[in-house]
Amino acid sequence: MNMNRRHFLKLSATAAAVTAFGGLGIQNTAQAMDRAAMLKPKWSKQTTTVCCYCAVGCGLIVNTSLENNKAVNIEGDPDHPVNEGALCAKGASIWQLAENDRRPASPLYRAPGSDKFKEVSWEWALEQIAERVKTTRDKSFHQMNPKGQVINRTDAIASLGSAALDNEECWAYQTMLRSLGLVYIEHQARI
């Protein structure tokens, strides 16, 4: 057999490719289905969601127990186009955000001048927020500027949006803020 350098390199490259990729696609489909079934435990329900920590939007798979409806495992979604199953350190520890016995169960309020927080009810907290927003808006609302042009805005309230909101939630949030007359509206992804 007459072998020159070019033929030797072609033969070596072909042998390397066959060795590296030769086993792909030969797997038994029954074995593949068994592995997929093992990844979905029968004692939990799987739900996909998005990580709430930053503006990247990594996909997560949440396993929720069918017995007590608590999250038992959260991992990266390998089918998600953004992260393909990989998670950063914050995303990998997101389970602690959902199931944490040290997390406050009700709102905490610290009175002006106080150095301690106290638990309050949700009704009281939401009522206080609404009342303070209305009071601040009423005190600082401008209908016209010095030139006599209608502006209908307040400069005393600002908003910083969250990257955990999807497009529809952002639209509803922006609509509410604009209806109050806010002009200082920012988003986490732009900062």
N, C-alpha and C positions, 0 to 999 in steps of 0.2 A: 504494500500500500504506500502510495506516494503522499507524504504528509508534509505540507509546508507550514509556515508560521500562521498564516491567515486561517487555514483549515483547522489547525489546532485550537486557535482562539474561539472560532465558531463552535467547535465541538465542546469545548470547555464551558462556554456560556450557555449552550443548550442543556448540557448535563446539570449545571448549577440551577437553571430555571426549573427543570423537571424535578429536581430534588427539592427545591424550595416550595414549589407550588403544586406538586404532584398529588398531594393528599386532599386538596381542596375539592369539595363537591362530591366526594365519594362516600360521605357519611350516610349511614342508614337513616332514612327519614323517621322510622319508628323510634330510634334512639334520640333523634333531635326533638321529637314531640314529648318524649319522657322527660328530657331536660327542661323543656319549656314548662311542663306541668309541675316540675319540682320548684321552679321559680315562683309559681303562684300558689301559695299555701291555701288549703281549704278552710282554714280557721280564720282567714282575714279577707277583707275586701280591698282591692287595689284601686287607687284614684290618682290621676295625674294632676299636678299643679305646678306653679311657678314659684321659685325662691323669692322671698320678700326683701332680701338684704340690699341688693344694689340694682342698677339699671340694666344689667346684662340679661336677666330673664332666664336663668337656667331652669331646665325642666326637672321635676322631681316625681318620684313614685312614692305614694304614702300607703302603707299597709295599715288598715284599721281593723282592730279586733271585732269579730262578729258578736262576742259575748258582752263586752262592756263599751263598745264604740269608742275606744281610745286608740290613738296612734301607737303602734308597736314598733314600726320601723319606717325610716325615710331614707331613700337613696336616690342617686342620680338616674334620670331616665335615659337609657341608651338609645332610644328612638328619637330623642329631642334634637332638632337641628343645631341648637345653640351650643350645648355642652356635651352632647353625645355620651351622657352618663358620668362625666367628670364633675366634681364639685370642689370648690375652694374650702378652706378651713371653716368659714362661717356656714356655708351651705351644708357641709358634712355634719355640723353639730345642730342643725335646725330642729331636730327631734326635741331637743331640750326647750325650744320655744313653745312647742305644743304641749308637751307633758313635763311640767316642772312644778313640783309641790311648793317651791319657794316663790312662784310667780303670784303677784297680788290678784285676788279674785274680785276685788271691787276697786273703784277709783280711790286715789289717795289725794287729800287736800292739805295744803300747808297755808295757814292763815298768815296775812301780812305781819311781819315781825316775829313770827313763831319759828322755832327751830325743830319742830316735830311735825310729822305727817299724821293725819288721822283718816281712818276709813270713812267714806261717805257712800250714800246710795247712788245708783246710776241716775235715778230720777232727779235728785238734788243736783248732781254734777252737770247734767245736760241742761237743766233749768238755769243754773248759774252761768253756763257758757252762753246760752241764748240771750239771757238778760244783759250780760256784759258786752256781747257783740252789738246788740241793739243800742245800748247806752252810748258806746263808743262811736258807733256809726251816726247816731242822731247828733252828737256833739260836734262831729268833724265833717258832716256832709256838706258839700258845696254844690249848689245847683248851677251857678254861673261863675265864670272867671271874671277878672277885672275888665275885660273887653266887652262883657255882656253876652258872651257865647255860652250856650247851654253845655255843661260838662257832666253833671250828675255823678259825682264821685266822692270818695273818701280817701284821705291820705293817711289815716291813723291806723289802718288795719292792713296787714300784709299776709301772704300765704306762701308756704313752701310745700310743694306737692311731693308725693312719694313715687318712687319707681315701681312700687308693687301694684300700682293701679294699671288696669288695661285701658285701651282706647275709649271704650264706652264709659267707664268710670271717670276717666279724665274729662270727657266731654260734659258729663253731668256735674262734676265738681267745678269746672270752669264756668258753666252756665250759672250755678248758684253764686259763685264769687262775683261774676260780672253783674248779676242782678242786684247784689248788695252795693255795687259801685266801686269795688276794689280795682286798683290799677297796679299795685305792687304784687304781682303774681309771678312766682318763680317755680322752677322744677328741679329736683335733685339731679336729673340727668344732665342739666346744663351747667351745673356748678363744678 
